[in-house]
Amino acid sequence: MDLKQLEYFRHVAELGSFTRAASFLSIVQPALSRQVRQLEVELGQNLFERNGRGVVLTDAGTRLLEHTRGILNQIGRARQDLEDQRNGDTGHVVLGLPPSLGRSVTVPLVKAFKQELPNAQLATVEGLTAYILEWLSLGRVDCGLVYNATPSPAVNIVPLLEDQLYLIAPRSGAAARKAPRKSIMLAELADYPLIIPSRPHSIRMSVENALTGVNRKIKVAHEIECIPAVIDLVRQGLGFAVLPLNAVTSTRWADEVAAKPILAPTLKTPLSIVTSAQRPTGPLMRKAIEVIRTIVRQEISSTDAALP
């Protein structure tokens, strides 16, 4: 098994065709097929199933693709780390973002990278905290923004801020008349049917832990992971939600819902930047983290008074 074989295998897997992969790599198809076949012989397993439209991964191929992406990313980072030592501002940074932040911070981050680190490339992927931490361990992301990060020897955690959570209610209809006028006490939150992600989503855990602290239990109306769908359901009067403001203002229905502060105590969730403790943090990553820290704080602060 060598890096060329893994690279060829990845392109065939992602493009779903030997013909398209050969064209993309600018090599003849027989040479590509031969390299992939040698990899299959060495592993003693078929990696693809051929059909009239191209190829699909076998179970073994799916597992190898996950490892291959991590291996090739690690090789790329090793090269980048050496380049960083020489230049300090050249390379590729992959950032994991929670869905509630993705839409509101991605564009400002891309613009900031272009201005502050013009020789670096920023890529973003979205996922729940558990997924981002897994991607970090596999090498698929270089750093991530996560809520309620749990200390671990494998992860470096840099606290960023405490993001305030609000009760999100519809502005019209019967459900709107049941909503508090200005704010709500934390203990009263247990009386509202919530449209909320399932465990172990960070917001779900924050709400449950906070209510446990005041001897109350969460009332779940619907378990929905997709944040825009949660807000759409709230505006239609099918329940209430608990979200940070940036998750609301980045959707098309921001004007159709109202945000009520949760008090006594104020409900907040910690947001942190995480990196792998198993990989060195080079000059580029340190500069990138500073840009990310600045932009995310600015964007979250700017939404504090976005919803009356």
N, C-alpha and C positions, 0 to 999 in steps of 0.2 A: 504494500500500500504506500503510495507516495502522494505528494501534494497535488501533482498534476492530475492524477486519477480522481482525487477527491474534488478538485475544481471542475473537472469535466462532468463527473457524476452530479454535482450540484446544479450545473446549468441544464443538464438533461431533465433533472427532476423538476426544476422550477419552470422550465419552458414547456415541459410535457411532450418533447419531441426530439429525436436525434437530429432530424433535418434542421429544425430551427436552432438547436444548440450548436451544430456544426457551422451554420451560417453566422451566428453571433460570435463564435470563437475564431472564425476565419480559418477553419481547417476542413479537410475532406471528411465526409461522414464515416468511411471505413476505418480511418485512424481513430476517430472518436469512439466508434463501436468497439474497436479492439481494446482500447484502454479501459472502457467500462467493463467489458467482458473479463479482462484480466483481474479487475477488482472483484468481480463476482466469483471467479475461480479461487482467488486467494481467500475470500471469506466463506466459500462453500455454500453460498445462498444466492438465489435470484433476487435482484434488487428492483427489477421492473417486470411488469406484465405488458406485453405488446398487444395492441388492438388496431383496428383500422384507422383510428384518429390520431394515433401516436402511442404514448406509453403512460402507464400509471404506476405508482410506487407499490411494491409489496409491503407487508408489515415490516420485514427486515429493512427494506429501503427507507421507509418512513423513519425508523429509529436511527438509521445511519445518517439521514439528512440532518436530523437534529444535532447529532455529534459533529457532522461535517461543518455546519454553520459555525458552531462554537470554535472548532479547531482553526478554520480559516480566519475567523475574526481574531483569534488569539495571535496567529501569525502576523496578521495585519497590524495588530496593536504592538507587537514586538518591533516591527519595522518602524511604526510610528513613534514608539518610545525613543528609539535611537535617533530618529529625525528630530524629535522634540528637544533632545539634549543639545542639538546643534542650532535649531531655530527657535523653538519654544512657542511657536504660534501656527504651525502647519500640521494638518492632519484631519481626522474624521472623528466626530463625537456623536454617539448614539445616546439619546436621552429618552428614558421611559417616563411617561406622564399618566396620571390618573385621568379617566374620562371627564371628570368634573373640571379639570384645568386645561385639557388639550386645546379646546377651541379658543379660549381666552388668552393663552400665553404663547401659543405656537408662532403666530405672526410677529408679535413683538420680539420674541427670541431670535427668529431668523433675521430680522432687521438689525438687532443688536450685534449678532455675530458678524454680519456683513460689515458693520461699522467698526467694532472693536477687534475682531479676529478675521480680517478679510481673507486670510490664507487657509482658514479652517472651514470645514463643512459640517453642518449640523443636520442630523436626521432624528426624527422623533417617532416613537411608537407608543400606543396607548394600551393600558391594561390596569387591572386591579393591583393593589399593593402586593398580594401574594405572587402574581404573575411577574411583576417587575423584579421582585427579589429573586425569583427563579431564573429569569433572563439574565440577571446580574451574575449569578453563580455560573451560568452556562457561557457567559461571555457574549451574549447577544446584545446587551446594552452596556455602556460605559458608566453611566450613572442614572439615577432615577429620582423623581419626586414622589414621596410616599407619605401617606397619613398613618399615624400611630405605629411608627417603626419599632419593632421589638429588638432590643439589643442582642447581638450575635457576634461571636468571634470572627465570622466570615464577612461581616459588613461594617464599614465605617459610616457612622451616622452623624451628620452635621445639622443640628436643629436650625430651622429657618424662621418659623413664626407659628403663632397659635391662630388658626383660622376659625372665625366665629361661625356657628351654625344657627340657622333660622328656621322657624316653622313657616312653611310655604303653603299658602291658602289661596283658593280662587277668589277673584274680585266680585263675582256675581253668582246668583243662584242660591239655593237653600244652604249649601255647605258654607258659602261666604258669610251667611248670617250667624253661623255657629262659631266662626273664627273670632279670636280676641281682637279688640279694636286697635291696640298698640303693641302690647307685649304679652308674654305668657310666662308663668312660673314653671320651672322645670317639672315639678310634681304634677302640674296640670297637663303636661304633655302626654301622660299615660291615658288621658281621656279621649284622645284624638286618634281615629283609625288612620294608620300611616301606610303610605305607598313607599316602600323602602327596600333596598337590596337585601338579599339573603346573607347569612353569615358565610365567610368571614369578612365581608366588605367593611372597610374601616368606619364608615358612617354608621352602619348597623351596630357595630361593636361599641362605638362611642355613645350612641343613644342608650343601648341596653345597660352599659356599665354605669352611665350617669343616673338612669332611673333606679337601678339597684341601690345606688348610694342614698336615695331618698325613699327607699322601701316601696317603689312602684314597679310595675311591669309594662313592657311595651305592648301596644295593641296594633296588630298587623292586619291591614286590609288586603294588600297585595304585595308580593315579593317581585320586584322588577329591578333588573340590573341597569337597563338603559336610561341614563339620566334625562335625555329629551322626552322619552316616553313617560317617565315619572311626572314631569312637569305638564305634559299634555293631559295626563289622567287627572292631575290636580285641577287644572283649569276647567275640566269638564265636570268637576264636582264629585269625583269618585273616591276622594280621600284627601289626605294632607301629606306633606313631605317634610323632611328635615335635610337641609342642604346648605352649603356655603353660598354666598351671594354670587360668586363668579360662575357657579354652575347654572344659575338662573339667567343672569344677564347675557350669557352667550347663546341663549336659545331664542327662537322666533316668537315664543309666547311670554316673554318677560313682562310685557305690559298687561297681561291677562291674569297675573298672579301677584300676591302681596307677600312680603317677607316680614315676619314678626319676630323680634329678638326673644330669645329664651333666657330667662333670668333666674337668679337665686338658686344655684349659681349660674353665671353665664355659661352656656354650653359652647365649648371650643374643642377643636381637634388639632393636635400637633402635626405640622407639616415639616418634613426633613428632606435633605439631600443625602442620598446614599451612594456609596461607591464600594467596590469590592476590596476587602482587606487582603485578598490573595494576589492582587496585582498592584504594581507601583503606580503612584499618582504623579505623572510627569508634569512639566511646566504647562503644556497645553491644557491638561485637565484642570489644573489649579486655576488657570485663567478662565476657563469655561465655567467652572463652578462660581466664580465671582460674578460673571455676566449673568448666569442663571439666577443667582441669589438676588441681584439687584433688580432684574426685570420682573421676577415673580412677586417680590415684595411690592414693587410699584403697581403692578396690575391688580393685585388683591386689595391694596389700600385704596385704589381708585374706585372700587366697587362698593365701598363701605356705605355710601349714601345713595347708591344707584336705585334702590327700591324704597319708596316711602312706607 
